[in-house]
């Protein structure tokens, strides 16, 4: 799922505010109306492109599983924290996204009972956000019935998150929709960098270790464009303290990706570049900080 449906209406409040400037002349109003319409159409196109390029909750976890990386339980966000998020809408939305990525990670490694437990935690957050019909008894039942079918679990999870976002859109809670997507993406990137960071340093010689970690590191470096798209999406959202903090951290992350200059290096090395985890130190540090600001 690529979230094509999300946030077409991101600037509706701003447009409504602009059109409310009733003290202007008729010609000025017509000009403003035309300008706002053009801006709205441009933003709708931009936002569609943004959300299309952001991975779904299951995409990064399944890429990680496909590399052969071992499961690391310490990288998922503890379910015991759910109560501290429930009373704050921003935190609830962000960590609903986090738990969605965790469910994807758990499911991809056949940790199905744990995934069901996390699904219940996600339901707690959705309920506290007054999201109706997404994480209901039918979803939990379907998840349990398909416990041995990884593809079905993926489909159920993505459909559930899609339903959540559609509900938030219809309920004019655009910012919360954006935060769900943000939390999911950041958690996927955190798990990716965490797997590289936690890989034993004395298990293999450096050259062999680099070969083993290269598929994982490529998952990380391929997210550069998604980081840029996420910045666009959040910049188009309501600017609150939590949003501006996340955007600032994402811009630092974008700069770290740019400094890595991986596309040019791959081009110069004829696509045979072998990464080392030292290449990802700054990216990992920023992702750790970003994830902590979301989950703490």
C-alpha positions as a Python dict, from the first residue, in 0.01 Angstrom:
ca = {
    (1, 'X'): (0, 0, 0),
    (2, 'X'): (139, 342, -96),
    (3, 'X'): (-104, 576, 81),
    (4, 'X'): (-215, 745, -244),
    (5, 'X'): (-541, 846, -81),
    (6, 'X'): (-391, 1037, 208),
    (7, 'X'): (-392, 1414, 263),
    (8, 'X'): (-554, 1547, -54),
    (9, 'X'): (-718, 1804, 167),
    (10, 'X'): (-409, 1914, 362),
    (11, 'X'): (-446, 2283, 287),
    (12, 'X'): (-823, 2311, 304),
    (13, 'X'): (-809, 2505, 629),
    (14, 'X'): (-558, 2753, 488),
    (15, 'X'): (-762, 2794, 173),
    (16, 'X'): (-1077, 2854, 376),
    (17, 'X'): (-895, 3116, 583),
    (18, 'X'): (-776, 3297, 272),
    (19, 'X'): (-1119, 3298, 114),
    (20, 'X'): (-1259, 3446, 432),
    (21, 'X'): (-1088, 3781, 365),
    (22, 'X'): (-1420, 3945, 287),
    (23, 'X'): (-1298, 4303, 310),
    (24, 'X'): (-1139, 4297, -36),
    (25, 'X'): (-1285, 4416, -363),
    (26, 'X'): (-1466, 4184, -604),
    (27, 'X'): (-1173, 4174, -847),
    (28, 'X'): (-931, 4105, -564),
    (29, 'X'): (-1156, 3824, -442),
    (30, 'X'): (-1170, 3673, -791),
    (31, 'X'): (-791, 3691, -819),
    (32, 'X'): (-747, 3538, -475),
    (33, 'X'): (-998, 3265, -559),
    (34, 'X'): (-806, 3183, -875),
    (35, 'X'): (-473, 3186, -691),
    (36, 'X'): (-604, 2963, -415),
    (37, 'X'): (-754, 2719, -664),
    (38, 'X'): (-423, 2696, -849),
    (39, 'X'): (-234, 2651, -522),
    (40, 'X'): (-478, 2383, -408),
    (41, 'X'): (-441, 2186, -732),
    (42, 'X'): (-62, 2213, -714),
    (43, 'X'): (-55, 2102, -352),
    (44, 'X'): (-289, 1812, -415),
    (45, 'X'): (-55, 1687, -688),
    (46, 'X'): (249, 1736, -466),
    (47, 'X'): (93, 1562, -167),
    (48, 'X'): (-18, 1267, -380),
    (49, 'X'): (343, 1225, -493),
    (50, 'X'): (468, 1253, -134),
    (51, 'X'): (249, 984, 15),
    (52, 'X'): (294, 754, -285),
    (53, 'X'): (666, 734, -209),
    (54, 'X'): (644, 661, 164),
    (55, 'X'): (669, 291, 249),
    (56, 'X'): (374, 108, 403),
    (57, 'X'): (405, -29, 761),
    (58, 'X'): (502, -372, 629),
    (59, 'X'): (734, -275, 344),
    (60, 'X'): (1059, -207, 532),
    (61, 'X'): (1015, -499, 778),
    (62, 'X'): (966, -742, 492),
    (63, 'X'): (1268, -602, 310),
    (64, 'X'): (1469, -664, 626),
    (65, 'X'): (1342, -1019, 660),
    (66, 'X'): (1431, -1084, 296),
    (67, 'X'): (1796, -990, 365),
    (68, 'X'): (1824, -1281, 607),
    (69, 'X'): (1874, -1056, 911),
    (70, 'X'): (1789, -1219, 1242),
    (71, 'X'): (1498, -1088, 1449),
    (72, 'X'): (1594, -844, 1728),
    (73, 'X'): (1323, -811, 1991),
    (74, 'X'): (1491, -513, 2159),
    (75, 'X'): (1415, -295, 1857),
    (76, 'X'): (1035, -296, 1890),
    (77, 'X'): (867, -35, 2109),
    (78, 'X'): (739, -196, 2433),
    (79, 'X'): (361, -239, 2452),
    (80, 'X'): (375, -131, 2815),
    (81, 'X'): (415, 229, 2699),
    (82, 'X'): (75, 242, 2535),
    (83, 'X'): (-96, 410, 2831),
    (84, 'X'): (145, 703, 2827),
    (85, 'X'): (51, 778, 2465),
    (86, 'X'): (-325, 731, 2490),
    (87, 'X'): (-411, 1067, 2644),
    (88, 'X'): (-229, 1280, 2383),
    (89, 'X'): (-358, 1281, 2028),
    (90, 'X'): (-20, 1358, 1867),
    (91, 'X'): (160, 1086, 2062),
    (92, 'X'): (-122, 840, 2001),
    (93, 'X'): (-108, 896, 1624),
    (94, 'X'): (271, 877, 1604),
    (95, 'X'): (289, 560, 1809),
    (96, 'X'): (-3, 400, 1631),
    (97, 'X'): (227, 424, 1329),
    (98, 'X'): (518, 289, 1535),
    (99, 'X'): (318, -11, 1652),
    (100, 'X'): (196, -73, 1297),
    (101, 'X'): (558, -105, 1181),
    (102, 'X'): (634, -324, 1483),
    (103, 'X'): (342, -550, 1391),
    (104, 'X'): (481, -571, 1039),
    (105, 'X'): (825, -659, 1177),
    (106, 'X'): (686, -922, 1413),
    (107, 'X'): (465, -1072, 1143),
    (108, 'X'): (747, -1092, 891),
    (109, 'X'): (943, -1306, 1136),
    (110, 'X'): (643, -1525, 1225),
    (111, 'X'): (611, -1376, 1574),
    (112, 'X'): (237, -1399, 1532),
    (113, 'X'): (121, -1410, 1893),
    (114, 'X'): (336, -1108, 1973),
    (115, 'X'): (192, -937, 1665),
    (116, 'X'): (-160, -1000, 1795),
    (117, 'X'): (-63, -854, 2133),
    (118, 'X'): (70, -543, 1958),
    (119, 'X'): (-246, -525, 1751),
    (120, 'X'): (-441, -497, 2076),
    (121, 'X'): (-213, -211, 2186),
    (122, 'X'): (-269, -40, 1853),
    (123, 'X'): (-643, -80, 1910),
    (124, 'X'): (-608, 100, 2245),
    (125, 'X'): (-451, 400, 2072),
    (126, 'X'): (-704, 398, 1788),
    (127, 'X'): (-990, 384, 2038),
    (128, 'X'): (-848, 678, 2232),
    (129, 'X'): (-825, 872, 1907),
    (130, 'X'): (-1192, 788, 1846),
    (131, 'X'): (-1105, 603, 1528),
    (132, 'X'): (-1411, 389, 1469),
    (133, 'X'): (-1411, 54, 1291),
    (134, 'X'): (-1040, 12, 1215),
    (135, 'X'): (-901, -201, 1496),
    (136, 'X'): (-1222, -378, 1584),
    (137, 'X'): (-1302, -736, 1687),
    (138, 'X'): (-1333, -846, 1323),
    (139, 'X'): (-978, -733, 1246),
    (140, 'X'): (-839, -917, 1547),
    (141, 'X'): (-1034, -1227, 1450),
    (142, 'X'): (-905, -1214, 1090),
    (143, 'X'): (-551, -1172, 1216),
    (144, 'X'): (-581, -1478, 1440),
    (145, 'X'): (-746, -1684, 1164),
    (146, 'X'): (-461, -1606, 923),
    (147, 'X'): (-186, -1653, 1177),
    (148, 'X'): (11, -1889, 951),
    (149, 'X'): (-30, -1685, 631),
    (150, 'X'): (226, -1405, 622),
    (151, 'X'): (86, -1246, 306),
    (152, 'X'): (-264, -1235, 452),
    (153, 'X'): (-135, -1075, 772),
    (154, 'X'): (41, -811, 564),
    (155, 'X'): (-275, -737, 372),
    (156, 'X'): (-489, -717, 687),
    (157, 'X'): (-245, -478, 857),
    (158, 'X'): (-213, -248, 556),
    (159, 'X'): (-591, -243, 507),
    (160, 'X'): (-639, -157, 874),
    (161, 'X'): (-397, 134, 860),
    (162, 'X'): (-556, 252, 535),
    (163, 'X'): (-897, 242, 702),
    (164, 'X'): (-758, 443, 994),
    (165, 'X'): (-618, 710, 764),
    (166, 'X'): (-942, 733, 566),
    (167, 'X'): (-1137, 777, 888),
    (168, 'X'): (-905, 1055, 1005),
    (169, 'X'): (-931, 1221, 664),
    (170, 'X'): (-1309, 1211, 668),
    (171, 'X'): (-1306, 1345, 1023),
    (172, 'X'): (-1086, 1642, 921),
    (173, 'X'): (-789, 1532, 1128),
    (174, 'X'): (-526, 1563, 857),
    (175, 'X'): (-233, 1618, 1092),
    (176, 'X'): (-303, 1293, 1276),
    (177, 'X'): (-309, 1102, 946),
    (178, 'X'): (33, 1244, 862),
    (179, 'X'): (166, 1152, 1205),
    (180, 'X'): (52, 789, 1172),
    (181, 'X'): (251, 764, 848),
    (182, 'X'): (548, 939, 1011),
    (183, 'X'): (558, 706, 1309),
    (184, 'X'): (543, 402, 1085),
    (185, 'X'): (826, 519, 861),
    (186, 'X'): (1055, 626, 1145),
    (187, 'X'): (1008, 294, 1323),
    (188, 'X'): (1091, 100, 1008),
    (189, 'X'): (1409, 302, 962),
    (190, 'X'): (1495, 267, 1332),
    (191, 'X'): (1468, -112, 1311),
    (192, 'X'): (1682, -110, 997),
    (193, 'X'): (1964, 101, 1144),
    (194, 'X'): (1933, -84, 1474),
    (195, 'X'): (1998, -419, 1307),
    (196, 'X'): (2316, -282, 1151),
    (197, 'X'): (2425, -113, 1472),
    (198, 'X'): (2368, -420, 1690),
    (199, 'X'): (2540, -670, 1459),
    (200, 'X'): (2836, -825, 1652),
    (201, 'X'): (3168, -660, 1568),
    (202, 'X'): (3388, -958, 1657),
    (203, 'X'): (3194, -1231, 1481),
    (204, 'X'): (3355, -1191, 1138),
    (205, 'X'): (3654, -1013, 981),
    (206, 'X'): (3570, -659, 872),
    (207, 'X'): (3548, -738, 501),
    (208, 'X'): (3318, -1036, 557),
    (209, 'X'): (3111, -839, 806),
    (210, 'X'): (3062, -564, 547),
    (211, 'X'): (2943, -818, 291),
    (212, 'X'): (2688, -958, 537),
    (213, 'X'): (2560, -611, 634),
    (214, 'X'): (2549, -463, 283),
    (215, 'X'): (2188, -580, 207),
    (216, 'X'): (2069, -428, 535),
    (217, 'X'): (2256, -104, 473),
    (218, 'X'): (2112, -79, 124),
    (219, 'X'): (1762, -90, 277),
    (220, 'X'): (1863, 215, 483),
    (221, 'X'): (2026, 417, 205),
    (222, 'X'): (1730, 360, -26),
    (223, 'X'): (1508, 557, 213),
    (224, 'X'): (1667, 895, 129),
    (225, 'X'): (1385, 999, -104),
    (226, 'X'): (1124, 889, 147),
    (227, 'X'): (1279, 1117, 409),
    (228, 'X'): (1253, 1412, 169),
    (229, 'X'): (893, 1323, 86),
    (230, 'X'): (806, 1296, 454),
    (231, 'X'): (941, 1647, 513),
    (232, 'X'): (714, 1777, 237),
    (233, 'X'): (414, 1602, 385),
    (234, 'X'): (469, 1729, 738),
    (235, 'X'): (549, 2080, 616),
    (236, 'X'): (206, 2078, 452),
    (237, 'X'): (44, 1972, 780),
    (238, 'X'): (-64, 2181, 1077),
    (239, 'X'): (249, 2318, 1244),
    (240, 'X'): (253, 2226, 1612),
    (241, 'X'): (550, 2190, 1845),
    (242, 'X'): (573, 1815, 1790),
    (243, 'X'): (551, 1851, 1411),
    (244, 'X'): (814, 2124, 1390),
    (245, 'X'): (1051, 1922, 1610),
    (246, 'X'): (1012, 1615, 1390),
    (247, 'X'): (1058, 1819, 1072),
    (248, 'X'): (1381, 1970, 1212),
    (249, 'X'): (1517, 1623, 1288),
    (250, 'X'): (1411, 1495, 946),
    (251, 'X'): (1593, 1784, 779),
    (252, 'X'): (1908, 1687, 971),
    (253, 'X'): (1855, 1332, 851),
    (254, 'X'): (1810, 1452, 494),
    (255, 'X'): (2139, 1643, 521),
    (256, 'X'): (2315, 1330, 649),
    (257, 'X'): (2187, 1134, 350),
    (258, 'X'): (2303, 1410, 117),
    (259, 'X'): (2649, 1412, 276),
    (260, 'X'): (2670, 1036, 224),
    (261, 'X'): (2623, 1105, -149),
    (262, 'X'): (2549, 741, -206),
    (263, 'X'): (2401, 776, -555),
    (264, 'X'): (2715, 939, -691),
    (265, 'X'): (2938, 686, -519),
    (266, 'X'): (2742, 396, -662),
    (267, 'X'): (2761, 557, -1005),
    (268, 'X'): (3137, 605, -981),
    (269, 'X'): (3187, 251, -859),
    (270, 'X'): (2965, 105, -1130),
    (271, 'X'): (2703, -4, -876),
    (272, 'X'): (2950, -233, -698),
    (273, 'X'): (2982, -17, -388),
    (274, 'X'): (3037, -210, -65),
    (275, 'X'): (2911, -8, 230),
    (276, 'X'): (3039, -27, 584),
    (277, 'X'): (2842, 53, 897),
    (278, 'X'): (3071, 354, 950),
    (279, 'X'): (2891, 515, 655),
    (280, 'X'): (2568, 509, 856),
    (281, 'X'): (2687, 641, 1193),
    (282, 'X'): (2539, 990, 1154),
    (283, 'X'): (2216, 861, 1000),
    (284, 'X'): (2178, 607, 1282),
    (285, 'X'): (2240, 873, 1549),
    (286, 'X'): (1974, 1105, 1405),
    (287, 'X'): (1724, 821, 1363),
    (288, 'X'): (1780, 718, 1726),
    (289, 'X'): (1711, 1076, 1839),
    (290, 'X'): (1402, 1104, 1619),
    (291, 'X'): (1258, 774, 1735),
    (292, 'X'): (1323, 859, 2100),
    (293, 'X'): (1135, 1189, 2062),
    (294, 'X'): (837, 993, 1929),
    (295, 'X'): (830, 704, 2176),
    (296, 'X'): (945, 867, 2501),
}
